[in-house]
Amino acid sequence: MSPVSSKPVRPVAVVSYAQAKSVRREDHRNEVETLMPVITEVFAKIGVTKNDMGFVCSGSTDYLVGAPFSFVSALDAVGVWPPMRESHVEMDGAWALYEAWTLLQEGEVDTALVYSFGRSSPSDLRRVLALQLDPYYLAPLWPDPVALAALQARALIDAGKASEADFAAVAARSRRDALGNPNAQVAKDQTPEDLLGDDYVVAPLRRHALPPITDGAAALVLAAGDRARDLVERPAWITGIDHRIETHALGARDLTASPSTAIAAEAAGIFERWGSGPGAVAVDVAELHTPFASQEGVVREALHLADSVAVNPSGGPLAANAIMVAGLMRIGEAAARIMDGSASSAIAHATSGPCLQQNLVCALDAEPGGKGS
């Protein structure tokens, strides 16, 4: 059965994007202080203020901060007076964008601010991320995300779908591309052969195949119809967006494939627009939230991306991977390339959960009808 379509009934676009510089540890600023310049920048780019926003939605998790309702205090970065229509998701900011996009479809508001923040450095991520696992069978064993990703990588190698050399090639390309991104955390010019000399963290994953621990924040503004055209010369129109989830039971999944990504892509109209055959989707840019180098090939296959597609030209999550932010960054980075004219079509992908359990796919275009320019 085909998935329910998630195509827009009202054209909505990303009209501004800003992010904090990704760092290994933010020692001098709290979440509010990190967010404030990002919110200021995203508004200043299009000459608006918080009072021009019909809706505000954020994504974060209290587990990283170690305090309940941390998103409430983070609202100080936006300004809580006069009162505003606001919501929050305990999820990556990409899912906050999905909520804002859905509200804009209703026609009640014309603009929305979406932001997310995450400071991974104060936490023990291996323990924190184990808490998202099945509470009866998996979480009591405390398997960390690196070990689970290594299981997925081993499954890919055993199935003949990938090799350690492939993982090194992804990491080398990502780090090299990050040299052009002033906000990236890890940017180096290294060959895959250099990286294959790294030590294993959990075999078959070497150090370069893992995402860095990152503190960061990002924000973007959505606008509908003529309001988007008023705010920016070249909006990045969201022509389709959808997200799907796979079973909580890792043992019941084929870790070498990502059917939830494929279903989300179909519902977002990607295959209908650009072709459904393997290697047929030839958009200009694809920003993929694949925290481990071994996962890029899985998502590329699910999206049917052509070899010509520029994947993660920002450096992607291997260059900066702030928890709760990296998925929203993929949408922001893809949209930024459409807004600056360097791309006409793009796909952005966000994930959450172990081994690509939950996946969101967003199609972006220079024209609201998806024809490019």
Buried (B, 14 or more C-beta within 10 A) or exposed (E): EEBEEBBBEEBBBBBBBBBBBBBBEBEEBBBBEBBBBBBBBBBEBBEBEBEBBBBBBBBBBEBBBEEEEBBEEBBBBBBEEEEBEBBBBEBBBBBBBBBBBBBBBEEEBBBBBBBBBBBBBEBEBEEBBBEBBBEEEBEEEEBBBBBBBBBBBBBBBEEEBBBBEBBBBBBBBBBBBBEEBEBBBBBBEBEBEEBBEBEEBBEBBBEBBBBBBBBBBBBBBBBBBEBBBEBBEBBBBBBBBBBBBBEBEBEEBEBBBBBBBBBBBBBBBBBBBBBBEEBEBBBBBBBBBBBBBBBBBBBBBBBBBBEEBBBBBBBBBBBBBBBBBBBBBBBBBBBBBBBEEEBBBBBBBBBBBBBBBBBBBBBBBBBBEBEEE
